[in-house]
Amino acid sequence: MTGVTHCAECGFAYGALARGELAPELERRGAEVAARLEQDGAALRARPVPNQWSVLEYACHVRDVLLMQRDRVYVALVEDEPSFKPMYRNERVGFDRYNEQDPSNVAAEVVMAARLFANALRGLSAAQWVRPLVYGFPDPSARDVEWVAHHTLHEAVHHGADMDRIQVAQ
């Protein structure tokens, strides 16, 4: 496992799960993010402070990360050492009007996106897991498809914790 190996903020440890455990865990975490949207819509849209996303915005971000990362994995399976443009996560919040979306639709979309990404991982061969790529986080670095899978799971775990902190504070 190359690159980032641990998140000091949420405690996520890259490489802690075996390859075969990643897909089911991604689906489980997607379902957990979706379940956090089962409260009052106004509370879901509230930002604790102006520069922190709402619970709904975090859920939309997780959905988009899952979809983006799935595409990145597929590109890595076809191209030799691809690199990727940033997803412009902060700009997407406004462009896609995250806080105006229907929470029940977003919940279903997160579950679907987690399932799609998990399905992409389930079919990988040993050689495909180690396909090289250049990933831009935190700085452009050589990584592999397995690292992308762990990083994507980290996104769901980390932002799930962000959502929990907001809901506790409300």
C-alpha positions as CSV (number, residue, x, y, z in Angstrom):
1,M,0.0,0.0,0.0
2,T,1.6,3.2,-1.1
3,G,0.9,6.8,-0.2
4,V,-1.3,7.9,2.8
5,T,-1.6,5.0,5.3
6,H,-3.6,6.6,8.2
7,C,-6.0,9.4,8.8
8,A,-5.2,11.2,12.1
9,E,-8.6,12.8,12.2
10,C,-10.9,9.8,11.8
11,G,-8.5,7.0,12.6
12,F,-9.0,5.2,9.3
13,A,-6.1,2.8,8.5
14,Y,-5.4,2.2,4.8
15,G,-4.8,-1.4,4.1
16,A,-6.5,-2.7,7.3
17,L,-9.0,-4.6,5.2
18,A,-8.2,-7.4,2.7
19,R,-9.2,-6.8,-0.9
20,G,-12.2,-9.1,-0.6
21,E,-13.5,-7.1,2.4
22,L,-13.5,-3.8,0.6
23,A,-16.6,-4.2,-1.6
24,P,-19.0,-5.3,1.2
25,E,-17.6,-2.7,3.6
26,L,-18.2,0.0,0.9
27,E,-21.8,-1.1,0.5
28,R,-22.2,-1.1,4.3
29,R,-20.8,2.4,4.6
30,G,-22.9,3.6,1.8
31,A,-26.0,2.3,3.6
32,E,-24.9,4.1,6.8
33,V,-24.5,7.4,5.0
34,A,-28.0,6.9,3.4
35,A,-29.5,6.2,6.8
36,R,-28.2,9.5,8.2
37,L,-30.6,11.2,5.8
38,E,-33.7,9.9,7.6
39,Q,-34.4,13.0,9.7
40,D,-36.1,16.3,9.2
41,G,-35.1,18.0,5.9
42,A,-34.4,21.3,7.5
43,A,-31.9,19.8,9.9
44,L,-30.2,17.9,7.1
45,R,-29.6,21.2,5.2
46,A,-28.3,23.2,8.2
47,R,-24.7,24.2,8.1
48,P,-23.1,24.3,11.6
49,V,-20.8,27.1,10.5
50,P,-20.8,28.9,7.1
51,N,-17.8,27.0,5.7
52,Q,-18.8,23.5,6.9
53,W,-21.1,21.4,4.8
54,S,-24.5,20.2,5.9
55,V,-25.3,16.5,6.4
56,L,-27.1,16.5,3.0
57,E,-24.1,18.1,1.3
58,Y,-21.7,15.5,2.8
59,A,-24.0,12.7,1.6
60,C,-24.0,14.2,-1.9
61,H,-20.2,14.5,-1.8
62,V,-19.9,10.8,-0.8
63,R,-22.2,9.8,-3.7
64,D,-20.1,11.8,-6.2
65,V,-16.9,10.4,-4.8
66,L,-18.1,6.8,-5.2
67,L,-19.1,7.5,-8.8
68,M,-15.9,9.4,-9.6
69,Q,-13.7,6.8,-8.1
70,R,-15.4,4.0,-10.0
71,D,-14.7,5.8,-13.2
72,R,-11.1,6.3,-12.1
73,V,-10.7,2.6,-11.4
74,Y,-12.0,1.8,-14.9
75,V,-9.6,4.3,-16.5
76,A,-6.7,2.7,-14.6
77,L,-7.7,-0.7,-15.9
78,V,-7.4,0.6,-19.5
79,E,-4.7,3.2,-19.5
80,D,-1.1,2.9,-18.5
81,E,-0.4,5.0,-15.4
82,P,-3.3,7.5,-15.8
83,S,-3.6,10.7,-13.8
84,F,-6.8,12.4,-13.0
85,K,-8.1,15.9,-12.8
86,P,-9.5,17.0,-9.5
87,M,-13.2,16.4,-8.9
88,Y,-13.6,20.1,-7.8
89,R,-15.5,19.0,-4.7
90,N,-16.2,22.4,-3.3
91,E,-17.4,23.8,-6.6
92,R,-19.8,20.8,-7.0
93,V,-21.7,21.8,-3.9
94,G,-22.9,24.9,-5.7
95,F,-23.0,23.6,-9.2
96,D,-25.2,20.6,-8.3
97,R,-27.1,22.5,-5.6
98,Y,-26.4,19.8,-3.1
99,N,-28.4,21.4,-0.3
100,E,-31.5,21.7,-2.5
101,Q,-31.6,18.0,-3.4
102,D,-34.3,15.6,-2.1
103,P,-32.7,13.6,0.8
104,S,-34.6,10.4,0.0
105,N,-33.3,10.5,-3.6
106,V,-29.8,11.2,-2.4
107,A,-30.0,8.3,0.0
108,A,-31.0,5.9,-2.8
109,E,-28.2,7.4,-5.0
110,V,-25.6,6.8,-2.3
111,V,-26.6,3.2,-1.9
112,M,-26.6,2.8,-5.7
113,A,-23.2,4.4,-6.1
114,A,-21.7,2.3,-3.3
115,R,-23.1,-0.8,-5.1
116,L,-21.7,0.2,-8.4
117,F,-18.2,0.9,-7.0
118,A,-18.3,-2.4,-5.0
119,N,-19.3,-4.3,-8.1
120,A,-16.3,-2.8,-10.0
121,L,-14.0,-4.1,-7.2
122,R,-15.5,-7.5,-7.0
123,G,-14.4,-8.4,-10.5
124,L,-10.7,-7.4,-10.2
125,S,-7.9,-9.8,-10.8
126,A,-4.7,-9.7,-8.7
127,A,-3.0,-7.9,-11.6
128,Q,-5.8,-5.3,-11.8
129,W,-5.6,-4.5,-8.1
130,V,-2.0,-3.3,-8.6
131,R,-2.5,-1.4,-11.8
132,P,-0.5,1.9,-11.4
133,L,-1.9,5.3,-11.6
134,V,-1.0,8.9,-10.4
135,Y,-3.4,10.2,-7.8
136,G,-3.6,13.9,-6.8
137,F,-4.2,13.5,-3.1
138,P,-2.6,14.8,-1.0
139,D,0.0,15.5,-3.6
140,P,0.4,13.9,-7.0
141,S,1.9,10.4,-6.2
142,A,2.2,7.0,-7.7
143,R,-0.6,4.7,-6.3
144,D,-2.5,1.7,-7.4
145,V,-6.1,0.6,-7.8
146,E,-6.1,-1.0,-4.4
147,W,-5.1,2.3,-2.8
148,V,-8.0,4.0,-4.6
149,A,-10.4,1.5,-3.1
150,H,-9.1,2.1,0.4
151,H,-9.1,5.8,-0.1
152,T,-12.7,5.7,-1.3
153,L,-13.7,3.7,1.7
154,H,-11.9,6.3,3.8
155,E,-14.0,9.1,2.2
156,A,-17.2,7.3,3.3
157,V,-15.9,6.6,6.8
158,H,-14.5,10.1,7.3
159,H,-17.5,12.0,6.0
160,G,-19.9,9.7,7.9
161,A,-18.1,10.8,11.0
162,D,-18.5,14.5,9.8
163,M,-22.2,13.9,9.4
164,D,-22.5,12.4,12.9
165,R,-20.7,15.4,14.5
166,I,-23.2,17.7,12.8
167,Q,-26.2,15.7,13.9
168,V,-25.0,15.5,17.5
169,A,-24.4,19.2,17.6
170,Q,-28.0,20.0,16.4
